[in-house]
Amino acid sequence: PPPAGRRNPPGGAAPPCAHRSRYLLVNGTTLAQRGRSPYSPVMWQTTDAVARYYDRNTRWFLRLGRGGGRYAIHRLLWGPGVTSPDEAASYVNVLLARALATLDVGNALRILDVGCGVGGTAFHLARAFPEGHVVGVTLSPSQVAMARDLAVKEGLDRRCRFLHQDFHHMDPGEPVSAAVAVEAFVHARSPEAFLAAVAARLTPGAPLLVVDDFLSHPEDELPARARRRLEAFRRGWRAPSVCTPHRLREAAEGAGMEPVAEQDLTELIQLRRPRDRMLAAIAPFLEALGLGRFPFFSNLIGGNALHHGLADGWISYRIFTLRKRLDSLP
């Protein structure tokens, strides 16, 4: 069937080849390269699909997740000294601010938040760097509207600006002195496309901090069950760019960036909670009933697959620090 919200053209023909580049496979391969219809069951990823996914799920994430008080729709991390869900929701932002301060990027920096959600990370960084400014970009019109309203509520609307843009094609704008991407990288068409787009906005020497899920082993080395769950995760969370750290480092070098540091954060995630066990029990039935075509249920199915990956060790949750090389063109 066609992706949710789309219909076949008259006669059931596939869209013209001129539009096929919008339909993506895992690791960024286009349908035209594979010679297959975009309506094949595995051809699920489009930039429009990511926007719909967040438009329809963001309010659920904030209501049902435990980080809504900090406007967080990312993973909760139970780091040292963390005692509450609000603190766990903010911990990744604490790590980002700490890393930027360690890199000595200055206080009056201009930060790009790639895949900014409703602004939780942007607000934290704006407070951590009182003379700085943050520009957030997201594909979701709903998230942009919410982030702008929250910026006014938090008194940060003069230093936090939110734009409705595809991060593959960001407006050039003024170069930024740092960039962060929390659980946005996996939604990219490919690691190479993501890093090239962000590098184009960075000044030479500027850092990019990426926090996301990564494969612990190359995909072809995973057991069959893990590969099936990986596909369910990619499909359910619209995440074609899940890759190994080695692939990220190679893509970074191709984009004129160099690795600086990395840290595995997986042990800070609470796994095998009662809600995880309940989800593991119902997710197979949701998938069998074909409910994965609806964003809310696809999120549950993908989340269950991700939990298995983290618990079984073939997915890890990491933070990478990359830096644009000084010899790169601005």
Residue, then its C-alpha position, 0 to 999 in steps of 0.5 A: p500500500p502507499p504510505a499513509g496520506r498518499r494515494n496512487p496516481p490514476g491507473g495505479a502507476a508509480p509517481p514520475c521518476a522526477h519525484r522518486s528521489r524523495y522516496l528513500l531506502v535504508n542508508g539513503t539508496t533511492l528507489a530509482q537506484r533499486g528500480r522498485s516501486p515506492y509503494s513496495p512495503v519496504m519503501w516507507q521513508t520520505t521527508d514528508a513521512v518524517a514530518r507527518y510522524y512528528d506532527r501526529n506524535t509530538r503531543w503524545f510524546l510530551r503527554l505520555g513521556r516522562g520528559g514533557g516538563r522539560y519539553a523533551i521528546h528524546r531519551l531519558l538518561w539517568g546519569p550521576g546525581v539524577t533523581s527525577p524524570d525531569e532531571a533525566a530528560s535534561y541530562v543529555n542537554v547537560l552533556l551537550a552544554r558541558a561538551l561545548a564549554t570544554l571545547d572552548v567555543g566562547n559564550a557569545l556563540r551561535i548554535l544550530d539545533v538540527g531537528c530541534g523538536v519543541g525547543g527543549t535543548a535550545f532553551h537549555l543551551a540558551r540559558a547555559f550560554p547567556e550571550g549566545h543565540v540558538v537557531g532550531v530547524t525541524l520538518s514539523p510545522s506543529q513543532v515549530a509552532m509549539a517551540r515559538d510559543l514556548a520560547v515566548k513563555e520561557g522569555l527566550d524568544r529573542r535568543c531562540r529562533f525556530l524555522h520550518q526547514d528540511f535539514h538537508h536543504m537549510d537556508p544558508g543564513e549566517p554560519v554557526s559556531a556550533a551545532v547539535a543534533v539530538e535523535a535527528f541524525v537517524h532520520a536523515r537520508s544518509p549519514e553523508a547527506f546529513l553531515a554535508a548539510v550541517a558542515a555547510r553551515l559551520t565555520p571552520g573549527a566549529p563542533l557538531l555534537v550528535v546524540d543518537d542510536f548506532l549499530s554495534h556491529p555491521e548490519d550483515e553481521l547481525p543475526a536474522r532476528a536482529r536484522r528483522r527488528l532493525e528493519a522494524f525500528r527503521r520503518g517504525w521510527r522513520a530512521p533510515s540512517v541508523c549506522t555503525p560509528h565507523r560509518l559515521r566517522e567515514a562520512a564525517e571525513g568525507a564532509g570535511m570534519e574530524p572525530v574529536a570524542e565519543q561516549d556510549l550512553t546506553e547504560l544510562i537508559q532504564l531498560r526492561r521497565p514494566r512499560d517495556r515488557m507490556l510493549a513487547a507483549i502487544a507490539p507483535f499484534l499491532e504489527a500483525l494487524g497492519l497498524g504500523r501504517f498509523p504514526f502512533f502505532s508505528n512509533l510503538i512497534g519501532g520503539n519495541a524493536l529499538h528496546h530489543g536492540l539496546a537490551d540485546g546489545w546490537i544498538s547503542y546510544r552514543i554522543f559523538t563530537l565532530r569538528k569541521r576542519l580548519d582547512s575546510l571552506p566556510 
